[in-house]
């Protein structure tokens, strides 16, 4: 879903002027009456966006929790008014499409300043006081990274300060919810409302691609048992890999359009760096720097600012096979990819940081290739290490990045084939590498944002289960490897790693 151009809470419901209501000398001298502040304000935070929603509409608050990620409920700490009254001013809600921040203001000068910064006037909102009085409580505004939060208690203020938030000002004054209020019926929101905040890659469902190889195999299956097993993979959201083909932008555009209609987030892997895999099992890639940068531009254009997750170039930070000039080119290309794809705030780009690499060695490499421009890192891509091991690795790498000035980053973990962990070293038959179609493995936990680690945004199926790692053993195909897909899925079901999905009739 694209960011709305206006939040427009039914302008007719509250007839605020286009500038803040002027405060005359008489009004400034008048103590705002608590009797006029009878409407409950619902306050909640979005833990991903770090923004605060303040609304007098209960159904807007519940809808924002369900659809837009405002899941941290701060309760109903104060009351406001839906009507103008002596001593009250109109509180405008300003919205930034760039940072998804909400600012609640009353001064015309602040409105003009925010509009210059790209904020949109999303009023009307409600009325409150702009002067202190004994019957009122202050609503404090705190800033961090160009977004704001609003709190009322000393404990909340202390918590924000200790987390790096900076006190800005008292945004407005309201009646405490604990003081007596004149009886009033609960407010009903206008019948037509628009979303309170745009979707982000993490606050809507992940998109399951129904033109994948797994889906085609499921769709053509004639055996009921095979069909059921293949559906477990086909119906699970899985990343779409883009290999530098001329058709890639069209593929992205088509998938984005389908995902947008469903209000879901697609995941892509850009995998077209020149000298890809150094001529190994996954050899390939584009011809050079110019071709690569042109291709990255085309992928960004096809995404078209819709909520999207992009994994950038698995294994590309390992550059042992490259010449000095080749390494310089690769660093430049990875940095370009991270910076370009992350230029749109609705695209979360994660560069692949390998699996359990030495953090002190590779954190500086990640900084060289532009991790600071994106959302963070992806770990365990196409690998089999356990989620617990890779979460610990991600946390360690993020801590090492913070030591060298790259802070506030997050991680995603590939759980597509790690349900029973990796094969014992040296036991993959035929001398194949441990990561190459090892037997006895299982798919891992399905994609989710409920990871139990605040730095780990999601578990994702980045490597499509059932797609071969290469001709690792006699008879192994390239591309779709159905017998392997069936084996790793059945083992996951047998071990209760995934809950079975029922295919549609």
Secondary structure, DSSP 8 states (H G I E B T S, - for coil): ----S-----GGGS---SS-----HHHHHS---GGG--EEEEEEEETTTTEEEEES-HHHHHHHHHHH---EE----EEEBSS--TT-EEEEEEEETTT--EEEE--HHHHHHHHHTTEEE----EEEBSS--TTEEEEEEEEETTEEEEE-SHHHHHHHHHTT-EEEEEEEEEEETTS-----------SS---SS---TTSSEE---TTSHHHHHHHH--SHHHHHHHHHHHTS---EEE-S-TTHHHHHHHHHHHHHHHTEEEEEEE---TTBGGGSTT-B--SSHHHHHHHHHHHHHHHTT-SEEEEE-TTTT--TTS-HHHHHHHHHHHHHHHHHHTTSTTEEEEEE--SS--HHHHHHHHHHTTGGGSSEEEESTT----HHHHHHHHHHHHHHHHHTT--S-EEEEE-TTBTT----TT-SGGG--TTSS-TT-B-----BS--S-TTEEEEE--S-TTB--SS-STT--SSB-HHHHHHHHHHHHHTTSS-------
